Amino acid sequence: MKPLRIDCADANWKSLLKRNLQDRIEVTLDNFDYTTDGQFCELLALSHSMDFRLDVRNKAGRFTKRQPAA
């Protein structure tokens, strides 16, 4: 399943992000500014047992489900 795309230019992107992470849906953030919202996203990923990766080249942040430990 493709990750849901959320544009950070949207005024309510944070509430959309929280809602989808609670439902364990993978999310890609477009137009993401790590210097402003990086800590917020790192904490959200940690609290929802997801991984957060920054794609500097495309100004995107990606939340993905953690793989179970072997």
Summary of the structure (lengths in Angstrom):
residues: 70
radius of gyration: 11.3
end to end distance: 22.9
largest distance: 39.9
contacts: 171
relative contact order: 0.23
helix: 34%
strand: 29%
